[in-house]
Amino acid sequence: MKSRILVADDDPASAELLMYFLESNGFSVVTVPDGNQALELGTSGDFQLVILDMHMPIYDGVEVLEMLRKRHLLHPIKVIALTGDSSESVRQELEAGRIDSFFTKPVDLDLLHEEVRRLTAA
């Protein structure tokens, strides 16, 4: 059975690239353009991994991460953050939210693939 991944990114080109890349590596992918939809689908229990852009409409990635952590207490969902913001404050917020992994854009797709495989195998 393919691992299901939710990609939340308000940039259609980034979301499409991630979807194509992950699907070509055997994953089932759904994309959403904002934090509200990421939260809605991310709490459904249908996904093994969420890849979150940090700057999205409605809820940003940190807010979505915090809410996902509150709703998945017994079986925490794996979350990878992607952002163009490499500031220390963003990194600290993500670490406080117990992020599983963090990548700065532009993302090295080989490293992302290794991390996705590691997190979905757990």
Secondary structure, DSSP 8 states (H G I E B T S, - for coil): ---EEEEE-S-HHHHHHHHHHHHHTT-EEEEESSHHHHHHHHTTT--SEEEEESS-SSS-HHHHHHHHHHH-SSS--EEEEEES---HHHHHHHHHTT-SEEEESS--HHHHHHHHHHHHH-
